């Protein structure tokens, strides 16, 4: 690129670059600064000075934070695992271009387009232990339904079910696109050699789909970790701290307790571990491709 063209290019993109820096990097830098400040909005409208690593120490020694980390990992790992398994199964069951298959696929992706808050509200009514449809149907088959939202264990399971229901369609669509890109010659050759459909999947389709599934896993893992809408509308973190997740914990610190110093510190701890995880996924993907 010639020097004159580079100058023109720089002039054209500079407003966008400045805008992005202002919107992205300045808030990050300011939150990092606040994470070392003593600042609770209930006692002061401005930061009260540096307290060094006190905020980070308070967060790391907070039992509610430990519970939030545990819940986040349980919910995320379990839900993403089932999303990928069910997404792959549904993708193979609905592969094709007939109108029936297209209609079924359209019905299956409907949960993905529902707002998380609306989905959480809908499932809160379904999980109601006294008047909810789920327990009503269980009673019809002779099963006494659990206290879905009143028991801590079942509340976590409820959040997992909601996450699986709403996010599996995303995996379905991506895997269908991945399957469609696999050369038909590979599958036809395996069929001629006498391989079953399951053997073809294990030996041909799955190795080709692994890099794509790693990216899907990355997107879904991060999205599930960041998801607060469902917890907010379904359980509001309860019962007690039973369904507190990292995002709900940070939301409670910052926007309910107005403790901006601790909330910023918790956010940066969350970001630190997220960066490590993302780097690990990209490393595994690159290693697999090589």
C-alpha positions in Angstrom: 0.0 0.0 0.0 1.4 3.4 -1.0 2.1 6.0 1.6 -0.6 8.4 0.2 -3.2 5.6 0.2 -2.2 4.6 3.8 -2.7 8.2 5.0 -6.2 8.3 3.3 -7.0 4.9 4.8 -5.9 6.0 8.3 -8.0 9.2 8.1 -11.1 7.2 7.1 -10.9 4.6 9.8 -9.6 6.8 12.6 -13.1 7.9 13.8 -14.2 4.3 14.1 -11.0 3.3 15.9 -11.4 6.2 18.3 -15.0 5.3 18.9 -14.2 1.6 19.6 -11.3 2.5 21.9 -13.6 4.9 23.8 -16.5 2.3 24.1 -14.3 -0.8 24.8 -10.9 0.1 26.3 -11.8 3.1 28.5 -14.5 1.2 30.5 -12.1 -1.7 30.9 -9.3 0.5 32.1 -11.6 2.4 34.4 -13.0 -0.8 35.9 -9.4 -2.1 36.5 -8.7 1.2 38.3 -11.8 0.9 40.4 -11.0 -2.7 41.4 -8.1 -1.3 43.5 -10.3 1.4 45.1 -12.4 1.4 48.2 -15.8 2.5 46.8 -19.3 1.7 47.9 -21.9 4.0 46.5 -24.0 3.8 49.6 -21.3 5.6 51.5 -19.7 7.8 48.9 -20.3 9.1 45.4 -16.6 9.0 44.5 -13.8 6.4 45.1 -12.3 6.7 48.6 -8.7 5.8 47.7 -6.5 2.8 46.9 -6.8 -0.3 49.1 -4.4 -2.3 47.0 -5.5 -5.9 46.8 -8.1 -5.8 49.5 -11.0 -6.1 47.1 -9.5 -9.1 45.4 -8.7 -10.7 48.8 -12.3 -10.1 49.9 -13.7 -11.7 46.8 -11.4 -14.7 46.8 -12.3 -15.4 50.5 -16.0 -14.9 50.1 -18.0 -18.1 50.5 -20.7 -16.8 48.3 -18.1 -16.3 45.5 -17.0 -19.9 46.0 -20.6 -21.0 45.7 -21.1 -18.9 42.6 -18.0 -20.4 40.9 -19.2 -23.9 41.7 -22.7 -23.3 40.4 -21.3 -21.6 37.2 -19.1 -24.5 36.4 -21.8 -27.2 37.2 -24.4 -25.4 35.1 -22.1 -24.5 32.2 -20.3 -27.8 31.8 -23.4 -29.9 32.2 -25.6 -27.8 29.9 -23.0 -27.4 27.2 -22.2 -31.1 27.2 -25.9 -32.0 26.6 -26.3 -29.1 24.2 -23.6 -30.5 21.9 -24.7 -34.1 22.3 -28.4 -33.3 21.6 -27.4 -30.8 18.9 -25.4 -33.4 17.0 -28.1 -36.0 17.3 -30.9 -33.6 16.2 -28.7 -32.4 13.3 -28.4 -35.9 11.9 -32.1 -36.6 12.5 -33.1 -33.5 10.6 -30.5 -33.4 7.8 -32.2 -33.1 4.4 -34.0 -30.6 2.3 -37.6 -31.9 2.2 -40.3 -29.6 3.4 -41.1 -31.9 6.3 -37.5 -31.8 7.5 -37.3 -28.0 7.1 -40.5 -27.6 9.0 -39.3 -29.8 11.9 -36.0 -27.9 12.0 -37.9 -24.6 12.1 -39.9 -25.8 15.1 -36.7 -27.0 16.9 -35.0 -23.6 16.6 -37.9 -21.6 18.0 -36.5 -21.6 21.6 -33.4 -19.8 20.4 -35.3 -16.8 19.2 -37.2 -16.3 22.5 -35.8 -13.6 24.8 -34.0 -15.2 27.8 -36.1 -13.3 30.3 -39.3 -14.4 28.6 -38.0 -18.0 28.5 -37.1 -17.8 32.2 -40.6 -16.5 33.1 -42.2 -19.2 31.0 -40.2 -22.0 32.7 -40.8 -20.5 36.1 -44.5 -21.1 35.6 -43.8 -24.6 34.2 -41.6 -25.5 37.2 -44.2 -24.3 39.8 -44.4 -27.2 42.2 -48.2 -26.7 42.8 -49.7 -25.4 39.6 -47.0 -26.0 37.1 -47.6 -28.2 34.0 -44.5 -30.3 34.5 -45.5 -31.6 38.0 -49.1 -32.0 36.8 -47.9 -34.3 34.0 -45.7 -36.2 36.3 -48.6 -36.8 38.7 -50.6 -38.2 35.7 -48.0 -41.0 35.4 -47.7 -41.6 39.1 -44.6 -39.6 39.9 -44.6 -36.9 42.6 -42.8 -34.0 41.1 -40.0 -32.3 43.1 -39.9 -28.8 44.5 -38.1 -27.5 41.4 -37.4 -23.9 42.5 -37.5 -24.3 46.3 -34.8 -27.0 46.6 -31.3 -25.9 45.9 -30.3 -29.0 43.9 -33.4 -29.0 41.8 -33.2 -25.3 41.3 -29.7 -25.8 39.7 -31.1 -28.6 37.6 -34.0 -26.2 36.5 -31.4 -23.7 35.3 -29.6 -26.4 33.4 -32.8 -27.6 31.7 -33.7 -24.1 30.6 -30.2 -23.5 29.2 -30.2 -26.8 27.3 -33.7 -26.0 25.9 -32.8 -22.6 24.7 -29.3 -23.1 23.4 -29.4 -26.6 21.7 -31.0 -25.1 18.5 -27.8 -23.0 18.0 -25.7 -26.2 18.1 -28.2 -27.8 15.8 -27.9 -25.1 13.1 -24.1 -25.0 13.2 -23.7 -28.8 13.1 -26.2 -29.0 10.2 -24.0 -26.5 8.3 -20.9 -28.5 9.2 -22.4 -31.8 8.0 -23.5 -30.2 4.7 -19.9 -29.2 4.0 -18.6 -32.8 4.3 -17.8 -34.2 0.9 -20.3 -36.9 -0.1 -17.5 -38.9 -1.6 -16.1 -39.8 1.8 -19.4 -41.2 3.0 -20.1 -43.0 -0.2 -16.7 -44.7 -0.1 -17.3 -45.8 3.5 -20.7 -47.1 2.5 -19.2 -49.1 -0.3 -16.6 -50.6 2.1 -19.4 -51.8 4.3 -19.2 -49.3 7.1 -22.4 -48.7 9.0 -23.8 -45.2 9.5 -22.5 -45.0 13.0 -19.1 -46.2 11.9 -19.1 -43.5 9.2 -19.9 -40.9 11.8 -17.1 -42.0 14.1 -14.4 -42.5 11.5 -15.3 -39.7 9.0 -17.8 -37.2 10.1 -16.7 -36.7 13.7 -13.0 -36.0 12.9 -14.0 -33.4 10.4 -16.5 -31.8 12.7 -14.2 -31.7 15.8 -12.6 -28.2 15.0 -16.1 -26.9 14.4 -17.4 -28.4 17.7 -14.5 -26.9 19.6 -15.6 -23.4 18.4 -19.2 -24.2 19.2 -18.1 -25.4 22.7 -16.1 -22.1 23.1 -19.1 -19.9 22.1 -21.6 -21.9 24.2 -19.3 -22.2 27.2 -18.7 -18.4 27.3 -22.3 -17.6 26.6 -23.5 -19.9 29.3 -21.0 -18.4 31.8 -22.1 -14.9 30.9 -25.8 -15.7 31.0 -27.6 -13.9 33.8 -31.1 -13.3 32.3 -32.3 -16.9 32.8 -31.1 -17.1 36.4 -32.6 -13.6 37.1 -36.0 -14.5 35.7 -36.2 -18.1 36.8 -34.8 -18.3 40.3 -33.3 -14.8 41.1 -30.3 -16.7 42.5 -32.4 -18.6 45.1 -33.3 -20.4 47.1 -30.7 -18.6 49.3 -27.5 -18.6 47.3 -28.4 -21.9 45.6 -28.3 -20.7 42.0 -25.9 -17.8 42.3 -23.7 -17.8 39.3 -20.6 -15.6 38.7 -22.5 -13.1 36.6 -25.4 -12.9 39.1 -22.9 -12.5 41.9 -21.2 -9.6 40.1 -24.6 -8.1 39.3 -25.6 -8.3 43.0 -22.3 -6.7 44.2 -22.5 -3.9 41.7 -26.1 -3.1 41.0 -27.9 -4.3 44.2 -25.3 -3.6 46.9 -23.6 -0.8 44.9 -20.1 -2.0 46.0 -18.3 -1.0 42.8 -14.8 -1.9 44.1 -15.6 -5.5 44.9 -17.8 -5.9 41.7 -14.9 -4.6 39.5 -12.5 -7.0 41.2 -14.8 -9.9 40.8 -15.2 -9.0 37.1 -11.5 -9.0 36.5 -11.1 -12.3 38.3 -13.8 -13.7 36.0 -12.1 -12.2 32.9 -8.7 -13.6 33.9 -10.0 -17.2 34.1 -12.1 -16.7 30.9 -8.9 -15.6 29.0 -7.1 -18.7 30.2 -10.0 -20.9 29.1 -10.3 -19.3 25.7 -6.5 -19.5 25.1 -6.7 -23.3 26.0 -9.5 -23.9 23.5 -7.7 -22.1 20.7 -4.5 -24.1 21.6 -6.4 -27.4 21.4 -8.0 -26.4 18.1 -4.7 -25.4 16.5 -3.0 -28.6 17.8 -5.8 -30.7 16.4 -5.7 -29.0 13.0 -1.9 -29.5 12.8 
